[in-house]
Amino acid sequence: MLNWKNYTGREVIVMAGGISYSGTLVEMSENAVVLRSSAGFREIPMERVTSLELEDGGDGKGGFASPSPLGFS
């Protein structure tokens, strides 16, 4: 499993409120996840995020990371 801090600048998939968002992870804070996609920038409130993973699985182990630096989902 990768540390969530190592996801910055990589293609990710974020699940939030039953919707899947994909793009390049720009920033992740305790308030929101910011993605850059072909449609522009998207800010997803952290309280709605249920999962964050590498788009390609990256490490061959599913590439899953908890969306919270504290480990809460």
N, C-alpha and C positions, 0 to 999 in steps of 0.2 A: 504494500500500500504506500502510495506517495503522500507526503505531507501536503496539505492543501495550499501552503504558501508556494510550493513548486509548480502550481498550475498556472500562474500568471504568464500570459503570453502564449498559452497553448489552447488548442481547440477543445472545448468542453461541451457537455450536455448538462443542462440544469433542469431538474424537475421542480415545478412550483405550482401549487394549486391545480394539479392534474394536467398541467400543460408542460410540454417539453420545449426548452429554448436551447439553441445551439449558437456558438460563436466563439470568438477569442476572448478569454478571460482578461479583462483590463484591471479590475480591482475587486477585492473582497474585503469587506469590513464587517463590523458587528451589526451594521444597519442594512447593508445591501450588497448584492453581487452585480457588478457592471460587466456587460458583454458588449463586444463590437461585432456586428454582423453585416451582411450585405445591405440590410435596411437601415443601418446606422447603429447608434448606441442604445442599449436597453438596460435599465436599472431595475433589478428585481428585489423587492423587500426581503430581507433575510428571514422574517417570520413565516414567509410563504414557501421558502426553499425546503424541499424534502430530500434531495440528493444532488450531487455534483460529481460527474465522472469525466474522464478523458474521452473524447469522441472516438478515438481509435483504440481505446483500451491501453494504449501506451506501454505499460509495463508487462503486458501479457497476463495480468492478474485481475483484470476487470477495471482497474484504474479508479476505484471508488474512494471518495473522501467525504467525511462528514462536513456539512456546510458550515458548521460552527467551530470556531477555534477551541471552544470548550468541550466539543464532542457531542453536543445536543443536536437533535434533528427536529 
